């Protein structure tokens, strides 16, 4: 049984940092960006917002997805999982805006979508009018636009934390905690639609014969229905399926990580594990689980090297540029064989 994501109103940075983020759970921040010019224009008309975006857009190319009406806005894989059910191309944002306008009133339009359009190269003039006071100004973040017609983004996780700000059209997010990964039937990890592995389940027409454990996932699902001006906070690694419910929808995302600059995506550790752990026998894998828990997944207040002087901890000492380079050299040796 799905349940609504908790909602807040009048959220300021103090509440966001002291209550919402530490909870580790999604939260709807009602009308958190209602004063943005983009939101105001979208409430006036689709054409007004489109004209505003067109005037601000550069000629920098961005990935644009197009799908036949038959896919009903569900961008996914072809049946063989080796290709897609849609076309991906790189073109200026104006190309997408033209297509959306041309098919706005179609009863069964093709699906058109651009996700993660970066503001700095593509919409630099809009950065000043889309402030996010909930984040420390010093926080490194990526600001991007998500725009299309009635389309669905397959359920996936994101590594960064996310503030998803709806500026036009209604959106529905269906969210799942990370521990539901086995019940969501994730597709290929190294051949993805746009970088992140995605669920193979069609949320509108779930095939419970093929994906029986999805019924269990639904018992843990949380729903966020958003209107223009609303904001959804999503912690890192929460799965989310996104639907745009109107003929024109637009959303601005702020992505950021609370991690030291030297840290790369942990997905690379997972891939490395294919070479070092996956094909060991069960007993050895479980023994390595204990070792990983001890050195990596221990509580923050436990230091597994506490019995060794700091200057004798080698690669396990606190990270420095020198240790970072030594780690890379140590890893590159076996990988280059």
Phi and psi in degrees as a GROMACS rama.xvg file:
@    title "Ramachandran Plot"
@    xaxis  label "Phi"
@    yaxis  label "Psi"
@TYPE xy
-74.2184  155.321  UNK-2
-138.799  155.818  UNK-3
-73.9833  148.424  UNK-4
-68.9596  139.415  UNK-5
-55.9121  144.739  UNK-6
-117.238  148.357  UNK-7
-134.628  153.296  UNK-8
-128.731  150.528  UNK-9
62.2171  37.4998  UNK-10
-74.3708  130.485  UNK-11
-111.43  177.485  UNK-12
-63.5195  -37.1949  UNK-13
-61.1581  -46.241  UNK-14
-66.8044  -40.257  UNK-15
-60.972  -45.564  UNK-16
-78.2874  -28.6417  UNK-17
-95.4708  -23.8108  UNK-18
-121.051  -53.6127  UNK-19
-72.2342  -52.7147  UNK-20
-63.3368  -46.506  UNK-21
-62.5135  -21.1674  UNK-22
-66.2184  -24.5213  UNK-23
67.9102  22.0473  UNK-24
-129.132  154.976  UNK-25
-62.6767  156.325  UNK-26
-151.763  137.706  UNK-27
-94.1515  126.281  UNK-28
-108.463  95.1693  UNK-29
-63.4231  129.104  UNK-30
54.6878  36.8771  UNK-31
-69.6339  -22.6058  UNK-32
-127.877  31.4732  UNK-33
-62.1968  -21.8918  UNK-34
-90.6574  -0.271928  UNK-35
-64.3599  139.536  UNK-36
-56.8007  -36.3467  UNK-37
-62.234  -38.9149  UNK-38
-66.6082  -43.6891  UNK-39
-62.058  -42.8605  UNK-40
-65.9289  -40.442  UNK-41
-62.3583  -32.5291  UNK-42
-73.3488  -23.3327  UNK-43
-73.6165  -53.6255  UNK-44
-172.998  156.934  UNK-45
-60.7703  -40.7042  UNK-46
-62.563  -39.3242  UNK-47
-63.4199  -44.5036  UNK-48
-68.6582  -40.9149  UNK-49
-60.5562  -42.6309  UNK-50
-62.7005  -38.9392  UNK-51
-64.4185  -43.1055  UNK-52
-66.5403  -40.5172  UNK-53
-62.6361  -41.6207  UNK-54
-66.608  -30.3265  UNK-55
-87.9573  -19.4405  UNK-56
-74.6483  141.444  UNK-57
-90.0513  -177.634  UNK-58
-89.366  7.34269  UNK-59
-62.2804  134.31  UNK-60
-73.5785  151.493  UNK-61
-142.662  151.732  UNK-62
-64.6266  127.46  UNK-63
-122.004  131.798  UNK-64
-108.022  138.851  UNK-65
-133.97  133.706  UNK-66
-135.102  148.384  UNK-67
-63.1544  156.448  UNK-68
-54.9661  -27.9979  UNK-69
-65.3968  -22.5127  UNK-70
-81.3508  -6.21826  UNK-71
53.3623  39.5554  UNK-72
76.7309  4.74658  UNK-73
-95.1073  98.4611  UNK-74
-79.2262  120.869  UNK-75
-156.321  -158.073  UNK-76
-87.9074  160.793  UNK-77
-73.6434  169.639  UNK-78
-59.4876  -29.4197  UNK-79
-81.9778  -5.21186  UNK-80
60.9686  16.5171  UNK-81
-113.373  -1.68705  UNK-82
-150.723  -178.719  UNK-83
-111.784  163.245  UNK-84
-91.7543  17.0093  UNK-85
-150.588  174.623  UNK-86
-108.343  136.825  UNK-87
-116.361  133.123  UNK-88
-142.594  163.741  UNK-89
-107.873  123.916  UNK-90
-156.649  161.307  UNK-91
-61.973  154.17  UNK-92
-57.9808  -31.8066  UNK-93
-58.5801  -31.3744  UNK-94
-61.3175  -44.0647  UNK-95
-66.1926  -43.1117  UNK-96
-60.546  -38.1605  UNK-97
-62.3189  -44.0582  UNK-98
-67.6551  -40.4094  UNK-99
-62.5842  -41.3338  UNK-100
-66.5683  -40.4971  UNK-101
-66.0477  -28.929  UNK-102
-113.176  13.1877  UNK-103
-57.0671  -38.3704  UNK-104
-100.363  7.08676  UNK-105
-65.8835  141.35  UNK-106
-67.9979  -38.6848  UNK-107
-133.372  77.6432  UNK-108
-77.6321  159.981  UNK-109
-61.1903  159.878  UNK-110
-90.2233  131.224  UNK-111
-129.427  138.382  UNK-112
-161.083  142.384  UNK-113
-134.732  125.593  UNK-114
-117.42  141.415  UNK-115
68.0574  34.1481  UNK-116
-69.1684  112.414  UNK-117
-71.8679  133.684  UNK-118
-64.6803  -43.8401  UNK-119
-59.8636  -48.9412  UNK-120
-82.9964  -26.7997  UNK-121
-105.168  -31.6666  UNK-122
-140.9  51.0036  UNK-123
-61.17  -29.5512  UNK-124
-70.0689  -13.6295  UNK-125
-92.5255  -6.43019  UNK-126
-61.5214  -39.936  UNK-127
-68.7587  -27.9443  UNK-128
-97.6283  8.98991  UNK-129
-126.81  63.4877  UNK-130
-71.7012  155.063  UNK-131
-131.853  85.6586  UNK-132
-70.1268  -8.77433  UNK-133
-73.3439  -17.5192  UNK-134
-102.807  142.645  UNK-135
-57.1408  130.978  UNK-136
-54.6358  -24.9165  UNK-137
-80.8387  -9.76298  UNK-138
-68.7904  125.449  UNK-139
-71.1807  125.294  UNK-140
-140.013  159.211  UNK-141
-111.457  125.807  UNK-142
-106.579  128.821  UNK-143
-146.469  158.628  UNK-144
-107.926  139.747  UNK-145
-123.169  122.535  UNK-146
-146.555  142.166  UNK-147
176.454  -168.303  UNK-148
-101.646  -144.492  UNK-149
-74.1216  90.0518  UNK-150
-127.961  164.051  UNK-151
-126.501  130.583  UNK-152
-96.4064  122.802  UNK-153
-58.0759  148.961  UNK-154
-60.4628  130.364  UNK-155
-155.78  172.055  UNK-156
-111.831  157.876  UNK-157
-121.257  142.594  UNK-158
-70.3915  -45.8039  UNK-159
-73.1601  164.593  UNK-160
-74.0374  160.22  UNK-161
-144.544  135.096  UNK-162
-114.111  108.702  UNK-163
-98.3513  115.883  UNK-164
-111.367  113.845  UNK-165
-81.3072  126.954  UNK-166
-111.793  -20.0031  UNK-167
-156.395  141.56  UNK-168
74.8367  159.831  UNK-169
-89.0783  148.119  UNK-170
-132.74  144.427  UNK-171
-121.026  123.035  UNK-172
-105.108  132.333  UNK-173
-112.901  118.109  UNK-174
-117.094  149.317  UNK-175
-137.976  141.226  UNK-176
-66.4608  159.765  UNK-177
-58.3598  -30.9345  UNK-178
-69.828  -1.78124  UNK-179
-90.8127  10.0447  UNK-180
-56.0841  -38.5022  UNK-181
-70.5374  -20.3254  UNK-182
-96.3439  -1.5483  UNK-183
-104.38  -4.43443  UNK-184
52.9449  68.6182  UNK-185
-72.5105  138.516  UNK-186
-78.8657  -165.58  UNK-187
-53.0394  137.103  UNK-188
-83.5202  -30.7133  UNK-189
-108.531  9.30874  UNK-190
-138.473  95.3483  UNK-191
-119.095  166.714  UNK-192
-67.8522  -41.7862  UNK-193
-153.249  28.0108  UNK-194
119.146  -34.2596  UNK-195
-107.513  137.416  UNK-196
-60.4832  145.016  UNK-197
-129.499  155.323  UNK-198
-68.593  145.026  UNK-199
-89.494  -3.53064  UNK-200
-79.3682  132.18  UNK-201
-81.589  108.476  UNK-202
-66.1629  -23.0589  UNK-203
-80.8142  -29.7131  UNK-204
-136.983  66.2734  UNK-205
-64.7347  132.503  UNK-206
-94.2219  94.7743  UNK-207
-74.6007  -16.0675  UNK-208
-70.7138  -40.8477  UNK-209
-81.7153  -33.5242  UNK-210
-127.106  64.3753  UNK-211
-62.6665  -32.4022  UNK-212
-74.2956  -8.07506  UNK-213
-63.1832  -27.9994  UNK-214
-60.8892  -37.0549  UNK-215
-68.1952  -40.3906  UNK-216
-58.1208  -40.4897  UNK-217
-62.3425  -24.8061  UNK-218
-68.4119  -16.3454  UNK-219
-112.344  4.98715  UNK-220
-74.0756  148.94  UNK-221
-126.003  139.741  UNK-222
-111.861  136.019  UNK-223
-126.504  112.102  UNK-224
-97.283  120.16  UNK-225
-117.528  142.206  UNK-226
-111.464  165.985  UNK-227
-53.5308  133.258  UNK-228
98.0929  -17.3522  UNK-229
-81.907  156.002  UNK-230
-129.87  139.442  UNK-231
-115.493  124.669  UNK-232
-91.3416  128.285  UNK-233
-123.631  121.143  UNK-234
-67.4465  163.033  UNK-235
-56.74  137.229  UNK-236
72.9894  10.1349  UNK-237
-77.1863  131.55  UNK-238
-72.1832  143.23  UNK-239
-150.181  136.052  UNK-240
-109.515  133.544  UNK-241
-123.779  130.322  UNK-242
-120.919  132.692  UNK-243
-95.2362  121.386  UNK-244
-97.3353  0.26718  UNK-245
-127.676  166.427  UNK-246
-62.1881  -16.9363  UNK-247
-143.785  128.055  UNK-248
-140.408  144.326  UNK-249
-144.918  145.043  UNK-250
-148.065  145.256  UNK-251
-112.99  131.001  UNK-252
-110.979  142.453  UNK-253
-116.292  117.644  UNK-254
-109.815  136.995  UNK-255
-154.112  159.008  UNK-256
-123.617  139.864  UNK-257
-96.0741  74.5  UNK-258
-149.245  150.111  UNK-259
-60.6834  152.54  UNK-260
-60.0691  -26.6749  UNK-261
-74.3115  -12.7606  UNK-262
-80.6131  126.081  UNK-263
-95.1182  177.904  UNK-264
-67.0477  130.297  UNK-265
-62.1845  -14.2779  UNK-266
-58.6157  -28.5385  UNK-267
-68.5358  -32.6423  UNK-268
-65.2406  -40.282  UNK-269
-59.875  -46.1649  UNK-270
-64.9814  -39.4589  UNK-271
-60.8532  -35.874  UNK-272
-62.7293  -22.3108  UNK-273
-63.0591  -30.539  UNK-274
-88.6903  -24.5807  UNK-275
-113.081  -21.9418  UNK-276
-128.078  -42.2552  UNK-277
-55.8785  -40.7805  UNK-278
-95.4467  11.644  UNK-279
-69.8469  160.572  UNK-280
-70.6441  165.198  UNK-281
-58.4199  -43.0735  UNK-282
-61.1255  -43.8521  UNK-283
-68.4008  -39.0155  UNK-284
-60.0042  -42.5318  UNK-285
-66.8112  -35.3331  UNK-286
-64.7565  -41.6629  UNK-287
-67.4589  -30.6749  UNK-288
-58.7796  -42.6837  UNK-289
-61.9196  -42.6405  UNK-290
-66.5974  -42.3721  UNK-291
-63.0118  -42.2511  UNK-292
-59.4541  -40.1358  UNK-293
-66.5762  -45.3969  UNK-294
-91.0666  -29.1412  UNK-295
-116.669  -40.1869  UNK-296
-104.653  15.4821  UNK-297
-68.3559  160.335  UNK-298
-57.1419  152.777  UNK-299
-60.5524  -27.8349  UNK-300
-90.6244  7.69337  UNK-301
-110.898  128.937  UNK-302
-112.686  107.187  UNK-303
-66.2179  -15.6605  UNK-304
-104.011  16.6042  UNK-305
-61.3298  -25.9679  UNK-306
-83.1274  -0.537723  UNK-307
-114.175  134.516  UNK-308
-56.8507  143.431  UNK-309
-53.6727  -36.3963  UNK-310
-80.6355  2.49153  UNK-311
-117.501  12.0465  UNK-312
-87.4307  -2.96645  UNK-313
56.2714  -132.946  UNK-314
-67.2521  -15.2748  UNK-315
-91.0713  3.42137  UNK-316
-72.6163  171.417  UNK-317
-55.6077  140.284  UNK-318
-64.0323  133.626  UNK-319
-134.469  164.402  UNK-320
-55.7105  -36.665  UNK-321
-66.4758  -44.5271  UNK-322
-66.5839  -37.2694  UNK-323
-59.2143  -44.7964  UNK-324
-66.8766  -38.6428  UNK-325
-65.6499  -38.8896  UNK-326
-61.2628  -46.0184  UNK-327
-61.3026  -42.3017  UNK-328
-64.8475  -39.994  UNK-329
-63.2566  -40.8747  UNK-330
-73.9404  -35.6925  UNK-331
-67.6697  -28.1388  UNK-332
-55.1562  -61.3275  UNK-333
-63.5245  -34.2294  UNK-334
-70.8211  -23.2935  UNK-335
-91.2045  -0.554507  UNK-336
